[in-house]
Amino acid sequence: MRARFPLFLFLFLIPALSQGQKAKPWNSLPKEAEAATRAFPPPLRNELAQIRDAALQDDYAYRQLEHLTDSIGPRPQGSLQADAAVHYVADELRKLGLEVHLEPVPVRRFLRGNDAAELVEYPGQVPGTTQKIYITALYGNAPTPEGGITGEVVVVHDFDEFKVLGKEKIAGKIVLWDVHYDSRKAAAGRAGSAYGEAVRYRGVGALAAAELGAVASMVRSAGDGEVRLPHTGWSADAHIPAGAVSAEDADLIARLASHGTVRIHLSLPTHVGPEVQSYNVIADLKGSEHPEQVVIVSGHLDSWDLGTGAIDDGAGVVVAMETAELIQRLRLHPRRTIRVIAWMNEEMGATGRDVYAKDHASELGDHVAAMESDLGAEHPLGFHAKISEAAQQELSPIQDVLTMFGANLLERVPDSPETDIEPLADKGVPVLGIWQNGLSYFKYHHTPADTLDKVVPEELRENAACMAVMGYALANMTEPLLK
């Protein structure tokens, strides 16, 4: 998962404010909208329940995720592992009987060196000693010179404080953006909003620091801090080194700096290689009545290099794959084409989505809807969706199907809920993202701890049920979803 940063304006992809339905009165029996009744005849509702029940008993997605993470491993764009994953997913979808092709995506390989940092001067220091700091380079940073750099740390807590300090106190220093991820929001089901507030400092912090003459930029990791893990990620291009330190180390530096001068030595040797070709995996389960009309189910196949990409976003890819597996195994027939997409390069540029939007521009009018999962594999609450109010009312039968395991929320949001489907949303295609509770996602994502053991099989099955039920429903409604 990444975020977008047009200049200094930050717009996170999972908005904090709900634009959902008005609360239904408690003193009357529920009444379904006429459009929902027309869109979902009884046979279709029975099929959706059948898909749900089968998904909750199926480990196809987990087996696929096990291979992607344990056997293939990290899948940064342009790597041998990413290429292997592309061909593996394509072959598995062909086995299911889908029409599969690979669409070229230009990418650049991010090569990380041995990231290192240590405090070399600080209040109360024992003579002759240093303290190791856990740090990871960010994509978009300039590498440190051979031998690294050493500088005094200036701790800032927001952009307003940074502006007040000005160039006089920033030039020649190393800036630490000590901005906390709000765990309380995450505990209340708003993990995306908490991440959005913190991650903008990772996104443009180095750029801002460079403009005032800083020699390097560090940011507190955008996520929960309990296990001293630095979180890597995308950063706007700046001509200075940029890294993320663990939350615990950010606390340490801030405490020491409150008592006197802190100097740190950084070594962030990174390299971005020349442009190479990777691929989006596009696989069609052709519709029986309206094959030209397309419903997308998707996740992104690339991952960061530190972990094995289980929650970000192997889980999204495999639940999309399972949508096709369930429909084929149950011998069901979508009226419209269900298109499974494994996007490439979501993390370091989102070129996969841009290539798709450009190459399929003439067909976007026939895209009935697009769905993506990119918030891990924890218990799903339902969906965030950029859809019309009429479409929301029309989809209420799906909420009924998913009520049995608590995944029946459908919240309208003003912007695309996920990165790869954003260009489709901008062209008027209805888009949805699976809304996971996110209780631990931002503790592990973009870290070495993004591994298979963080995925609970039962919760992955719930996510697969959400994707498959919604995907098949959108493909089999009597008429395309209202816009």
N, C-alpha and C positions, 0 to 999 in steps of 0.2 A: 504494500500500500504506500502511495506517495501522496503529495499534495501539490497544488499549483499556486504559483506566486507571481501574478502579473504586477511588475514593479514592486511597490511596497504594500499593495493591497492584497490582503490574505482572504481567501474564500475557501473555507473547508468544505469538504464534500458531504459531510453528514451534518446538516444544520442543527442548531441547538433548539430552535423553536418549532413546535408542532403546528402543522396546518391541517390537522386531521378533522374527522367528523365531529359534529356536535354530540354531546352526550345524549344517549337515548333516555327517555323518561322511564322511571321505574314502575309507574302506576298503569302501564298499558302493555298488552301483549306485543312482542316484536312483530314487525311487518316488513316483509321483503319488498324491495323496489320492483316494479313491474319489469324493468329492463333486466334485472338479475334473473327473474323467473323465465323470461324469454331466452336469455343467453345460456342458461344451464338447465336443459331438460333432464328429467329423472335418469335416463340411461347414462348421461355424462356424469352426473353426480355419483352414480354407482361406480363408474370407472375411476373417478378421482379417489374415492374411498378405497378402492382396490389397490391403486398405486400407493397410497399412503401406507396401507397395512403391509404391503410387500416391502416397501422401503425400510420400514421400521424393523424388519427381520433380515435385511440384506447386508452383507459385508463386502459387496463388490467395491464400493468406494474405498473402504479401508485397505483392502488388498492392493488396489492401484496406488494409494498413497504410500503404502509401505514400500513398494518398488521405487516410486519416484524419490523418496527421501533416503531410504537405507541403501538401495542398490545404485541409484544414479547420483544422489547427493545434492549439494548446492548447485543452482542453475543460473548463475549470472549471465546476462545476455552476452552472446559472442563466445561463450565457453564450449568446450567439448561436451560438458554435462547438459547444457541447454540444448545443444544439437541432438544429443542422444534422447533427451526427454521429448523433443518434438517428434522424432521418428517413432518412439515408443507409443506415445499417445495416438499418433496417426494410425499405427498398426492395430492398436487395440480397438479403435473405433471402426476400422475396416472389418475386424472380426465380428463386430455387431451388425454388419450389413449396411453401414452408412457410406455415402459417397464422400470421399475424403480428398482434399487437395491442400497443398501448402502454398501460402501467399507470402512472397518475400518481404522482409522487413529490414531496413538498414539499421545497424546498431554499432556501438563502439564498446570495446571490452575495457572494463575497469580493473586494473591490476593493482592490488594492494601489496605494500611491502610489510616490514615488521614495525607496526605502529608502537610507539613507546613514549612515555613521558615520566618525568620525575621532578619533584620539588627539590631545588638546589639551595634555596634560601628561604627561611621563614622564622617567625618568632618562636623562641624556645628550642631552636634546633640544636641537637647534640653535635658538637664539632666532629667533622669528618664523615657525617652521614647524610643520606638523602632519603626521600620517600617516593616509592613507586606510585604512579597514578594510572588508572585504567582508562585508556583512551582508544578511539577508533577514528580513522580518517573518514571524511565525508566525500561523497561524489560531488565534484564541482570545485574542490579545493585545489590550490596549487601545492605541489610537493615542497617539503622543506629541502634546503640545500644539503649536500653531503655533510654529515656531521651534526645536522639538526640546527635548531636555533634556541637561544635562551633569552628570556625577557621577563620584565615585571608584569604581574597580573593585575588588571583592573576588573573588579567584580561589578556588574550592573544587573539590575533586576527587571528593567523594561525599557522600551524605546524612549520614553519621556526622560527617564534618568540619564540615559545615554546622551540625549541631545543637550541636557543641562551641563554635563561634564565637558562637552565640546572637544575640539581638536587639540587644544592645549594639554588636556589631561589624558587623551587617547593616543596621540601620535607616538610611535615607537614602542607601544605597550602591547601586551597580549590580552585581549578582551575575553572575559568569561561571562556568558549570558546565563545567569543563574535564575531560570524561570521554572517554577514547579509545575509538574503535571498534577491536576486536581483529582486525586483518587476518590473524593467524595462524589464527584459527578459520575465517575465510572461505576461506583457502587449503586448509583441511582439509575443505571441503564443508559447513561450519556457519555460513554467512553469516547466516542468520536468527537464530541464537543470538547471534552477535556484535552484530547490530543490536538485538536485544532488550535486551541489557545496557546499551547506550548510549542508546537512544531513550526510555527511561523518564524521563531527565532533561529531555528536550525536552517530554515529556508533562506532567509535574507540577512541573518546576523553577520556573516562574514563579509557580505557585500557592504553593509552599513559600516562595519569596523574598518574596512579597507578605505572607504571614502574619507574617513577622518585620520588616516595614517597609521592605523594599527599594523603590527607586523604579523599577527596571527589572530585567529578567533577560535574560541572553544565554546561549546554550548552544553548545558546540562541535558542529559539524555531525555528525550521526549517520551516518557513512560514511567510506570511505577518503579520506584527504587527500593529494592529489598535484597538483591542478590549481587550487587556490585558489577553489573553488566553494562558496558557502554552500548548505546543503540546507534548503529550507522544509519545512513539515509542520504537523500538528495539535498543538495545545497546549491543555491544560485551561484553561477560562475563568479569567482573572485580571484584576484591575483595574489592572494595570501593563503597560507595553509589554514585549514579548517578541520576541526575534529570535535567529536562528542565525548564527554567524560561521563563516567557513571554518576548516578545521583549522589551516592555516598561520597565520592571524591569531590563533587561540586560543593557539598556541604563542608567537607574538610577545608577546601581552599577558602571558602567564604568565611569560615570561623577564624582561620589563621590570618586572613587579610584584614579582619576587623581589629586585629591587635598590632599590625605592622606590615612591613613589606614582604611580599611573597614573590619569588622568582621561580620560573619553571623552565625546564629544558624539554623541547618537543622534537620528535622525529616521526614524520608522517610521509614516508616515501611512497608516492603513488604515481600511476601512469595510466593515461587513457590512450588506448591503441587506435589504429586507423579504422576506418569504417569497414565493416564486414557484413555479410548477409546472413540473417536468421529468418525465422518464419512464424507466422500465425498458423495454427492448425484450424482448418475449416472443415466441418463434417456435417453433412445434411442427411437427416431422416426425412425423406421426401413426403410431402403431404399427398393424400389420396384424392382430394377434391380441388384444392387451391395451392398447388406446389409453388407458385410464384410468390405467395404470401409467406413471410418468414418470421419466426419467433426465435430469438437468440437466448441460449442459456450458456453461461461462460464463467471463467476464472482466468487468472494470468499465470502463465507457466514459468516465467523467470522468477528468480529469487535473489536475495543478497548472498554474498559469498561466505558470511560468517556461520550461519546455521545451515539446515538442510531444507528450508522452505516448506515446512509442514503446514503451519498455520497461515503463512503469507507466501504463496497462496496456493500451495498444492491442494489444500482442502477444497478451494473453490473449483479447481479444474476437475477433481474427481467426482464431486457431486453433480457437476454438469455432465460428465461422462455417464454417471449412473442414471440420469434422466433417460438417456437413450437405451441403456441396458434394461431398465425396467419395462419400458414401453415395448421393446422387442421381445423380452422374455414373457410378458403377459399377452403377447399377440394382439396388442392394441394398434389402432391405425389413426394417426393424427390427420386431421383434414388439411391443415396447413403444414408447411415444412418447419421442422424443429432443427435449428442450426446450433450445433455445439461448437464453441470457439475456445481455444486455448490461446490467449493473447500473449504476445511477446513484448518485452521491454516496457512493462508498466512502471517498473521501479526507477529507471534511469533515463526517462525521456518520453515515455508513452508513445513511441513512434508506431507501435503496432496498431493502436486504435486509429491514429491519424492516417496511416496507409489504408486501412479498411474503409474509413469514411470517404476517402478520396476515390478509391478503386470501385466502390459500390454506390457512388453518389447518385447514379441514375436509377438505382433500385430502392433507395431509402423510402420512397413512397409506399412500397410494398412490405416494409418492415412493420409488422403489427405491434411488436413490443421487443424489448431487450432486457435481459436480466443478468446480473453478475453477483458473485459472492466474493468478497475480499475483506472480511473482518474476522477471519479465523473459522473455528469449528465448534465454538461453544454453543450452549443451548440457544436456539433461535426464538426470538420473540415475535417474529412476523416479517414485515417488509417495510422499508422506506421506499417511496415511489413518487416520481415526478409524473403525475397523471392528472386528468381532469377530475372534478368532483363527481361528474356523472360516471366516469370509469370506476371510481372508488365504490360507488353504490352498486355498480354492476358486478363487482368482484366479491360481494359479501358471501356468496355460497362457498367460495374458497376459504374464507375465514371460518365458516362453519366446519368444513372438513378438517381444518388444522387445529381446531379448538381442543381436541382430545389430549394433545401434548403441549398446549399453551403457546402455540406459534400463530396466533390469530390476530395480532395487531397489524393494521395497515395504515401507515401514517404518510400523508402527503407532505412533500418537501419541495421547496422552491427551486432547487438545483439538483443536478444528477447525483444520485447517492453513491456512485462509484466512478472511478477514473476512466476506465476503458470504454464505457458506454456514454460518456459525456458528449462527444461529438454527435451521437445519434439523438440524444436528448435535445441538443441545440437545434437539430433539424426537425424537431416536433415528434420524434418517435417516443411513445410512452416507455419509460424505463423504471426498473425496480432493482433494489438491492436487498439481499437477505439481511435482516437486522438481528445480529447475534447480541447476547447480553454484554459481551466485552469485558467481563470481570477480570480476566487475566491476560487478555490479548496483548495489551500494551506493556505488559511486564516482560514479554518474551520476543515480540516482533522486532526484526532487524538486529537480533543478537545471536550469539552462538547457541543460545538455548531454544531457538526455533527448530524443534526436532519432533519426531513422531510421538514421543511419550507425552507431549502436551495435548494430544488429541484423544478425547474420550470416545471410544467407538459408538456408544449409544447416542452421544450428541452429534456425531458425524452422520449417523443414520437419520436423525431428526432433520438435519440440514438437507440431506438428500431428499427426504420426503417433501420438504418445502419447495425445493427447486423442481422436482419432478411433478408435483401436483400443480404448481403454478404454471410451469412450462406447458404441460399437456392441456391444462384448462384454457390458456391463451390460444393454443393451436386448435382447439375444438369447440370454442364458443360458436353459437349459431351465426354470429356476425363478428367482424373484428372489433377489438376493444374500442370503446368510444373515445374520441380525442377531444 
